[in-house]
Amino acid sequence: MYSARQQYQKRSVQTASPEKLIEKLYDEGISACHQGDEEKVRQVLAELRSSLDLENGGELAERLRLVYEYCLEESATGDLDVVRELLEELREGWREGVLENNSLENQAA
């Protein structure tokens, strides 16, 4: 049986936009780094990598793939501080570049 928190988290994932799901992945990865959970960090990084559209994403998608690959390598060595710092920067960039722009576009519509 799910706790109330687990039910809330499940519903928030089911109803989130793809853009918001990426932010949630960044949050989950950062949290896993703080907890020292290397396996969870690697799962999050693999999910982030698989979410990339390499055919249509151009140079940005390729650069993100390389960052995720680097983070996977670092997480395998146990250096989660580097991974956390990179994920925090990526999350901030995602918020500024994608989520805030989507919010502004929705307000203009």
Steps between C-alpha positions, in 0.01 A plus 500: 500500500624847414546769759335837440838643396559220248150547356561874465835442329348243263217736403734795453713294260197373309365851446827685440606640165811348338688819588401471865597132505855593400513745789376225733778272373759768575353542850504123557860473380613785724322347798659161430844667489439657840400158635800326343273266303721421201252252350215752503727767351591263218133417437412868478792572267401209276144633486620852419723361226218292352271805497726683253383536141836466329350513151321832545683647800811605312814609675326563832373142524845366412666718764250391762565138407871556558434664838275211605766250388762686702269501803443126461876444501546722806216329684665164435811625681288633786566870434143614554597857592603570141183336371283698742660829399446427131140391555431816701637715218303308240182525706543875534560536128195283429286715726619823342511381140199274476260523792501880529466543124206256495340692785540830314359349181199365689436840657513668156255252349 
